[in-house]
Amino acid sequence: MKNTNYEPLVFEGSKCTLKRSIEKNIIGIFESYCYNEIDLPISGTDNLSIRDDLKTLVAKQLSTTLKDCVLPERLYCGGNVYKNCSYMGCDCGEISLLGIELAGEAGPKADAEVISIMINSLLGIGMTEFTICLSNAGFIGGIAKDLSLNVLELKSLISENNTQKLENYLGKNNIGADYKKLILSIPTLFGDLNIYDEINMDILGEESKNALSNIKRIYKLLCEYDMEKYISVDLGIADFEEYYTGMIFKGTVNKTEDFAVCAGGRCNSLAKDFGRNIPLVGGYLEISKITELIYSDSDTDSKLIPLAVVASDIPKLAYKVSFGLRAQGLKVEDYVSGASMIDAIEYGEEKGITIVIWVNEETAIMRNLKTGEMSETSLDKLLNN
């Protein structure tokens, strides 16, 4: 996919280190559930080519490279993708995803497994204030079919939460009073299963009724898993990926609900497009946004800044000292940019480093940049020899 205005997603320094740590923790959780990694190909041939959808690539691999795998198959994958439209509440551009796909099982237990893994992944990286909202593509999709409305147009209007605009659309299409009342209420239908009492079931078609039944079964399973605290039903969730055929979900952080930290759903016909008719359900965590959230709420920078920088005009001694300090578990940087202690001090002040160590033949001069204190000690004592 080409985009002449493409701007790559870049993490550097302590933020990159944090991102890798988050990914490592989440992968550990995936593997504890017996999910195996799959390496996905990158589409295109030039430098601006980038994957735009991991789920479709997994479905393709299940129908080609993995066509003989024993089902159910549990896979995890990650990578940067580019979205030309709003996805997971993010602006257009590149995002970093890490997620799972469970192939070969069509029941609510498989759906609940995927959602429970998303919940445990967020908890595993220290996030506790979030909500996974559940819905089913067949609810709004069934209503649209019953009323001969364009499903994507209806979903878009519902997601905008603009009552007047939605009401005008329904009036233009001569929608009856009962259905009009129901559709206008959809953006407010969120919470626990008690919201079902607000729905006029008598007017719904089979697809919408089955969708509601499916949501209820998944919700009850997750409650049995002691995850009720982290889940909610939200019938106003709009899925704009046309391949979703069943359960859909979106996870948001409670303090900032304008974008999703995870999302996914069931796509029972996606692999069929590549020649293998198997059900598929999965979920993906938005690692780039999660990293930004955790980074902004932590003192990650202070944890990752070197404690000390070691400098000397005798490279062999400088290396020996920095190596010895790292062996003690300290975070130490070698100074390679200048030839004097003054240069090293100026560098340390710019980087926010605490201590500058200047190494001589038998001693080390240490300057604490936070307090201004200066001291001198033998190399043996410094290295605990």
N, C-alpha and C positions, 0 to 999 in steps of 0.2 A: 504494500500500500504506500503510495507516495503522497507527501504533503509538503509543499514548498515552504510552509511556515513552521515546519517541525522544529520543536525545541526539546532536546533530550532531557530526561529526568536524571538529575545528578545529585548524589549524596557524597559528601566529603568529610574527612576528619572524624571527629567524635560522633557525628550523626550517622556516618557510614558504619562505624563500629557498632553503634546501637542497633542499626537496621540488621546487621549480620547476626547479632545476638538474638534479636527477636525471631528471625527466621530459623535459627538453630533450635531455639526452644519449641517453636511451633512444629517443626519437622519431627522433633523427638516425640511430640504428642501424636502426630499422624502415624508414626511408625509403631507406637505403642498399641495402636488399634489395627496393626497389621496392614497398613497401606504402604505400597511400594512405589518408589520414585519412577517416573517416566520422563525421558528427555524428549522434548517436543521440537520439531523442526521450525526454522524461521522461514516465513514466506518471503518470496522475492529474491532479487539478486544484487540490488545496489544498497548503498549505505543508509538510504532513507527507508528501507523496507523494515517492517516490524510487525510482529504478531498483533492482530486486532481482537483475537478471541481464543482463549486457551481451551474452553469447553469443546468447541468445534474441532480443534486439533486432536483432543483426546478421543472424541468420537470417531474421527478418521483413523487414528491408530488402532482403535479397538476393532475396526472393520478391515484393517489391512495387516499391519505388522503383528498385531495381537489377535488375529481372527480365530486362532485355535486355542486361545486361553480358556481355562476352566472357570466357569461362572459360579458364584459372583466374583468379580475381579475388583480389587480395591487399589486405586492409584492416587498418587499425589504429584503435583507439578507446580512450577512457579516460573515467573518471568515478567518482563515488562510488556505491556500491551498499549496500543494507541486507540483511543476512542474519539471518533469524529463528532459524537453527540454526547449529551449528558448521560453519564453512566455511574451508578452508585452515588449520585448526587455531586459528582466531581465536574469541574470544568473540562472542556475539550483538552485533550493532550495525553501525555504518557503517564501511566500509572503502573505500580508494581503489585502483582498479585501472587498469592500462594494459596493453593487450595487442593481439594480432594474430589474424586469422582468414584461413585460406587455403581458398578455396571452389573446388570443381570438380575436385579431385584426390584420389583414394582410395588411392594407393599409399604404401608406407613411406618413399619419398623425401620426400613432402610432410610426413609426420610428423616425419622427421628434420630437415627444414628448420625447422619450428616450434621444436623443442627446441634446435637449434643457435642460433637467434636468442635464445632465452631465456638460454642460456649466455653468448653474446657480449654481451648486454645487461647481465647481472650483472658480467661482467668489465669492461665499458665504464664502469661507475660505481665501479670499484675493489674489488669484492667478489671474493675468490678462494677462500675456504674455504666451499664449498657443494657439495651433491650433488643431481643430478636423478635421482630414482628412477622407473623405468619399470615399467609393468604394462599389462594389457589387461582391460577390463571383461568380456570374454568368458571369462576364466579362471574366476573365482569364479562368474560368472553361468551359465556352462555347467555347472559342478558342481551349482549349485542346481537347475537345470532337470532334469538327469539324475536327481537324487535327490528331485525334487518338493518342494523346500524353498523357503521365501520368501526371495528373493534379498537384499532389503534387510535382513531379519532376520539372515541368515547373514553379510552384510558387516559389520553392526554388531557382532556377536559377535566376529568375527575382528579387527576394529579395536580392540576393547577389550583384546585380548591377555590375556584371563582364561581360562586353560586349563581350570580346573574348570567354569566356567560354560558354556564351549563344549562340553566333554565331556558335561555333563548334557543339553544341548540335542540333541546327536547321539544320545545314548542314548534320549532321549524319542522321537526320530523313527526309532528302529530302524535306524540307519545301520550298514552292514557294517564289518567290521574293517579292510579295506584302505582304504576311503574315509575311515573315521574317522581312521586314522593319517595319511593325506594332509592332511586338513582341519586336524587339530591341529598339523601341521608348518608350515602356511602362514605364520604370523607370523614364522617363522625363515627363510623362503626369501628371502633377500636377499644380494646380492653380484654377482659376475660370472656368466657363462653356465655356470659349473661347477655352479651350484645345480640345473641341470636333471638332473644325475646322481642327485639325491636324490628325484626325482619318479617314481612308478610310472606310466609312460605307458600301460601296458596297460589300466588301468581308466578312463582318461579318454575322454569323448565327443569328437565332432568339433569342437564349438565351443571347448572348452578347449584341444584340441591346436592348432587354428588360431590361437588367442590366443597360445600360447607360441611358435609359429612366427613370428608377426608381431612379437613382442617381440624375438626373436633377430635378425630382419632389420634392424630399426631400430637395435638395439644395435651390430651390425656396421657399419652405415653411419656411425654417430657415431664409432666407433673409427677408421674410414677418414678421418674429418674431424679426427683427432687430438684428440678430446674424451673419450677413455676415462677420463681423470683425474676428470672431473666427472660421470660417470654410474654408475648402479648399477641392477640389476634388483631390484624389491621386489614380490613377488607378493601381499603382504599389504595393499597400498594399497587402501583402500575408497573407491569413488566413490559419493556419495550423491545425485548429480544423475542422474536416471533417463535422461537423453538420451544419455549416453555409450554408444557402440556398439563401440568398438575401443580403440586405444591410449589410456592415461591416464598422466599423470606428475605428480609433485609435487617441488618443489625446496625443500630445507631448508638452513639455515646450520648448518655442522658443530658449532658450539659451542652451538646452541640449537635442538633438533629438535622443539620442541613446537608449532611452527607453520610454515606454508609461506610462502616468499617468492615462489613462483610455482607455478602449477598449470594444468592444461588437459587436452585430449584430443580424441578424434575423435567426432563426432556426425553420422553419415551420414543420420539420419532427421529431424533437427531442422527443416531448411528445408522438408521435405515437409509438415510440419504446417501450413505457411503457403502451400502450393500449388506449391512448386518442389522437385523431387526432385534435389538435388545434395549431394555429400559435403562435409563441413566439418570442418576441424581447426584448433584454435587454442590459444593459451596466454596467460595473464595474469599480470603481475607485481603483487604486493601492495605498492604504492608507500608506503602509510602505514607498514607494518611495516619496509620497507627504509629509509625515512627515519629511523625511530626507531633502527634498528640503527646506521646510519652516524653519526647525530647523537651517539649515546652513545659512539662510539669515536673521535670527532674533537674538535678544538678549534674547531669551527664558530663557537661563540659569540664567541670572541676575534677571529676573522677578520672577523666582521660588525659588531662594535661599532665605532662611529665612532672614528677616531683623535683627532679634536678637535671641540670645540663652539665656535662663534664667537658672541660676544655684544657688544653695543654699545648705547648710547642714541642712536646715529645709524644708523638702519636702512639708509640708502643705502650707508654704508661697510661695514657688516656683510655686506650682500649682495655687495658688490664683493670683499671678502676671501674669503668662503666660495666664491664662484664661481671665483675665481682658484686657490684651493687644490684644488678639484675638477678644474680643468683640468690640474693637475699629477698627477692620478691618486690624490689622497688622498680618504679617506672622511671627510666633514665634515658636521656637523649645525648648523643654525641654531638659536640659543637664542631662544625666543619666549615664555618663561614668566615672565620677571622683568625688572628694570631695573637690576640691579647685578652687579658681578663676583662678589660674595659669593654671590648667588643662583645664578649660573652655576656656581661652584665646587661648591656643595652639590649641584646637579643632576648635574654631571659625576661626582662621587664616588658618587652613587646608581646611576648608569648604568654605571660602570666605564670611563668615558672617560679617555684618557691626558692630554690637554692642553686647557686652557681658554684661549681667546684673547679678550682684551678690546680692542676696536678704538677708538682715539681719532682725532683729526683727521689726524695724520701718523704716528702710531706704533701699535704693537700690544704689549700686555703679555701675556706668556705664562706660565701656571702649569702646571708638570708635576705632575700629581696623584699620580704614582707615586713621584717622588723629592722633591717639595716645592719644587723649584728654581723661581725666578722670574727672568724675563729680559725685556728690552725691545728691540725692533728697529723699523726704519722699515717702513712699508707697502710701499715699493718693493723693499726687500730680501726681505721676507716673500714677495712675489709674484714674485720673480725678474725684476723690471722693470729 
